[in-house]
Amino acid sequence: MSIEVNVVGVQCGLACSYCYQAPVRLATKNRAPALNHEAIQAAVLAASPGPHGFSVFGGEALLAQTADLERIWAFGLETFGTNGVQTSGVQMTEEHLALFKRYRVHVGFSIDGPGELNDARAAGSLAATRKATGHSIAMLLRCLAEGIGCSLIVTLHRLNASPERLPMLLDWFRDLDAAGLSSARLHLLERDGPGGERLALTDIENTAALIAAQKLEGELKRLRFDVFEDIAKKLRDPEASATCVWNGCDPWTTPAVHGIEPDGSRGLCQRVHKDGQKWAPADVRSNIRQHVLWATPQEEGGCHGCRFFLQCGGHCPGTAIDGDWRKRTVDCGTWFALLERTESEMVARGEAPASLAPDLLARIERGLARVGSGAHGDAHGDSPHGDGHGDHTDGGAR
């Protein structure tokens, strides 16, 4: 489980055209809430299952006053020995770099690429956007050069991963690998915000981009993209721990993400807020979404009969068809293709993927019968996103 402390609400120094926080930003008019440090600390201690710490999120977390950030990170260092933050890097200053070092802050950057590849993360005019992108990348390279732990989230879309732009993105990954970056997460576009649909790639384009990144990974010295490891792990063992989107998320508790609001109240993963309301989490985790998906035919937005249901569980409810958590992800075609490709590779190596198990249907039914579980009925701690894809079943498996 990831504990995410939201320090600025949905304030952000950018206006990303695909932002999944757009519904809440519009509903709240981007107001800045007051921080209650005592309530936040109490909420973190109540939520923490062990010495794993928390990450500071936003909006743009670095819009918070540095005195507030220092107080939060001093608490994190004393309590857990480590800290985290997710940021675009646009607001980052020398003062922030000093705080990262002093309080052992791991920095997660959200950047979609250099130059024109990052134009969807707008900072006003095109000139201002390009300047902001340059600063973000410079800060990422500074962190790498100065030994500050960091990682990267890249959202794939038409501006950075279309067939004509993809080679530039891959070259950037080569440069980051040479600079020392070891971990990156590739997200498919969550189709929110005013430009979500316009920027979305097709399933074929998304699949091609991910396969190209996977092939590149084999050439790189250290940089790894976690999505490919997650897929392989889930095909070997559906109960293996993996990134949240692979664990049958419950949109009413978001068990992989324990959100804490500025006033210390409990929040959900912000990817599931589709109507502008910030709903309070339910008290008990449910697998009702997986029951609904398995009971619903694929032609009606469900997953019934899909042999990869144990691996995917309908994927992230934040990417559900029509924004309806009762339906599977709009990116089903891409994730199915990646799962099928990895499945074939495993079979060629003599492995037996769980998706081809003779008793697959019985396994799915047993998982669904377990109360308070994901699609595969597990109760393990999900890995966070940070910051996120017919032969042995009935119903005409794909």
Buried (B, 14 or more C-beta within 10 A) or exposed (E): BBBBBBBBBBBBBBBBBBBBBBBBBEBBEBEBBEBBEEBBBEBBEEBBEEEEBBBBBBBBBBBBEEEBBBBBBBBBBEBBEBBBBBBBBBBBEEEBBEBBEEBBBBBBBBBBBBBBBBBBBBBEEEEEBBBBBBBBBEBBBBBBEEEBBBBBBBBBBBBBBBEEBBEBBBEBBBEBBEBBBBBBBBBBBBBBBEBBEEBBBEBEBBBBBBBBBBEBBEEBEEBBBBBBBBBBBBBBEBBBBBBBBBBBBBBBBBBBBBBBBBEBBBBBBBBBBBEEEBEEBEEEBBBEBBBBBBEBEBEEBBBBBBBBBBBBBBBBBBBBBEBEBBBBBBBBBBBBBBBBBBBEEBEEEEEEBBBBBEEBBEBBEEBBEEEEBBBBBBEBBBBBBBBBBEEBBEBEBB
